[in-house]
Every structure is written in C-alpha cells, then in structure tokens.
Amino acid sequence: MGVAATPLRSAQAAVPYPFKLGIASGDPAADSVVLWTRLAPSPLNADGQGGMANADVAVDWQIATDELFGSLVGSGTVTARYADAHSVHVVAGGLAPDAEYYYRFRAQGHISPVGRTRTTPAVDTFGRDFVMAFASCAHYEEAYYTAYRRMAEDRPDLVLHLGDYIYEGGPTAGRVRLHVGDEIISLADYRRRYALYKSDPDLQAAHAVAPWVVVPDDHEVENNVAGNSRSGNSPALTAAQWTARRTAAFRAYYENMPLRPTSTPSGASIPLFRRIRWGRLATFHMLDTRQFRNDQACDDGWKVCSDADLASRSITGGPQETWLLDGLNQHFGTWDIIGQQVFFARRFNSTGASMDSWDGYRASRARIQQGWIARGTRNPVVLTGDVHRAWANDLKADYANPASATIGTELVATSVGSGGDGDASTAVPDQATNPHLKFYSNRRGYVRTTIGQTQLRADFRAVATVTEHGAPVTTVKSFVVQDGVPGLQAV
C-alpha cells in the first residue's frame, strides 16, 4: 500500500541547478532497484567536482507508482559526498515485483527530472513478455546520440549497455563535436569525461526511461586493456601510474553508473560480473571480459596465431568461468542471456582473426560452449558490442564443420555512434568462410528484443546518420529464436 505523498517542493534556490547530469536507475530485482544521480551545476570544471563546493550535501529521494507522486512507496534522504563527486546510489527497497515506478530527487532547493523504472517479476513467476534494448560504443566526438533518443522512444522495460560508454582520448579536430580536455588519466579527468557524456540530453532520455544494467569494455579505462596489461605505452606510464589510472577509471565508473554497493571498486579492481533474474523468463549473466583475461596473443591485432588455441588462455579468468557455468546449470529461466563485450562466434578471414575477441581465446570459448551443452542449457543467447557493426550469428558445436549442430545464438549491437555514419552495406563479410554469420549492417543504432516464453525476437534498429541531429529509426532486419530451437529464423 502506498503512503501519503509528501510533496517535494523547490525551496528558493540558493545555488545553480545541480541535476545537469540527469538521473538513472539500474540493476533491478523483484523487490528493489538502484536510483542514481550526481550533483554537478558546472559539469565540465577541470577539478572533476562539477562545480560543487567541498562539502557533503543532503539529497532527498522519492519513488511512487505514478508520475505525479500521488502515492509514494518509498522516500528518504541520503548524503552526496564530496569524496564521491556528489554521486548517490539509493537502493530503493520494499517494492512490488513486476511493477512500474517513477522516481525523483531534490537537493539544494532544486528538483530533478522524473525517471521511470521497474522491478523484475518474482523469481517463481514468468510475468509478461518484456522489451529489452541493448547498445554499446558511444564515441561522443563521432556522433550525436540519436540512437539513444530513438531507444528511449521505444520505451523498453530494460536497457543493457555492453561497454565503451565513454572514450578516453583527447579532442580530434574536424569531428562532429569535441572532447573537453586531453586524454584522461586522473580521477578528475575521468569524472569530467563522464560529465561531458552525461550532459547529452539524448543519453539522459535513455537513462530516464528504464533501468539499465551496465558492464564496461576497454575504453572506460584505455583501448584494448587486458587485465593488468596495456596494449601499448602511450601515453607513457610507470607501473604505479598505470595502477593509479585503473583505480581512477573504476572509481569514476562506479560513481557515474546505477550500480549496487556490491559493485563498489577496491583500488584497481571492480566486481562487475553478476546476474539479473527476470523471474522464470530470463536470466542475464553479465560478464567482465577485460579485468581477468590473459594478455592478447601474439601482440594483439588481427592475425593467424597458434597461441590463441592454448588451453591455458582465458578471457574470463577461472573463477568467472566457473561462476558462469554454475549459473547456467541452475536453469533459472527459459532464456540464459550472456551479456558481454567482444565478438563471440568464430570470425576468420585470409589474414586471421581478432586476438582481442573470443577468437584469441578459443579454448576459453570452447569450454563455455561445451559447458552449456553438458548442462542442458536450453536457450543460450550471447549479446555483444565492441565492433561498431550489427551482426547476427549462429553458434556452432564445431566452427570448422558447418554441418555441426547449432547450439546457440549471438546478437551483436552496432555502435550508438562510434565510427560515424557508416553506410547501407548489409553484405556479410567473409560469409563463405564463416557460414554461421547470418546478418551484418554498417549503420549505427541498437538492438531491441522482445522476450517471451515461446520466442525471443530481435529487431536491429538503425539510423541513417549520426553526424546530424534527428534522423528517424528503422528496423533493418528482424530475427526470432524459438524456445528449444537453437539458431536464428529471419522474419
């Protein structure tokens, strides 16, 4: 039962509007969800503090069943600490399962925008069919965030972001818009870069429409990071400086994402692999393929490399691999959805394969695929970002034998904007060598899925341009995966 509403009224504001980075929610459960904001009246200040004074600030929050907040189900006051760049992570509990809610904040005499969020179904129920959108790779300089705006207009129930939420480089002349500041190294740098990205109104709209589940890829730290290893030494950093950079990157990531306290970083590491259960309908196994991987084989790049076959190599690390297979063995839901960063299916051509993808960790991929076969995982679906193109792939028991069994599905989101406009090409590259690769698109956009008890539908959504504002969105291609029938079916 709701409680009587206590209106959040704006007092006479003594300071500038502090909610310029918007609001967000994330990591929903059947009885709770994370509510996030960060106070920043001057988001791009070089000290990374967003124009806030060196003092902690009280922030009020409310969550209700209606947009007018006539029936509150939760409220309280939390402290936005200067030490945390005045970010707050409220775990709003005591909520009903499979329900829609609205939330807002008040601080320093100002009221935030209103966000829409929801809880998951109870773990012993299926609930209704739901819409989940996923995206990745949003280089600020190379695009306007039209794809985020169109995603918000689709009003999904859940959004997954699979990494490269920010990019670390300095400004490059001639691009659509420019990064502020040089390549980011310090905590202040990372905080300001997140503030730049989060100032975008289209990104704010996508955060406000639904809860997000996020995992980083490499650019949240630096390009092609692999565990504690760098892909190069530019800019030149000592070992201590490299540790400090990773510490800053992970701290800023947590500060700026709607994550639960269980994902609080500790020094140069952050615990991010986790599960989100959507009742009995779906389980999202969110992976971290950066922190625990071995260094890329043969000095990285796209090449032929026998070391990529070594059984000792792992892209997840042993504990995370065991955690994933244990979770797949539980059969929590109809769909086991693995949210992760880099291309999973085999993708070879005459020059080899990407050592940064699962092709650089082939034994690791084989153990996971064989593991879900051995455990009777009914509907494994891998979600991927990273490559700035949309793909849809059948996953094979033996990629060298096209006649081998199809054992799962991979859906790859194109970029939100990284790489600029792209083009209208849909010819699948190297398909003769890789007949399990079924679809390709070089437009920017996202994937919208509709998940039910009998099928999962994937709509590949794209915009014709991201270098100009306002392009409409179209569905380039749709596929369904039927319950218990591995593989893609075009619709």
Helices and strands as residue ranges (DSSP letters): E 3-4, E 23-26, E 33-38, E 57-64, E 71-80, G 82-84, E 87-92, E 100-107, E 110-111, E 115-118, E 130-135, G 140-142, H 146-153, E 158-161, H 187-198, H 201-209, E 212-214, H 239-255, G 261-263, E 274-278, E 282-286, G 297-299, E 302-303, G 306-309, H 318-328, E 335-339, E 353-354, G 358-360, H 362-374, E 380-384, E 390-396, E 406-412, E 437-441, E 444-451, E 455-463, E 473-482, E 485-490
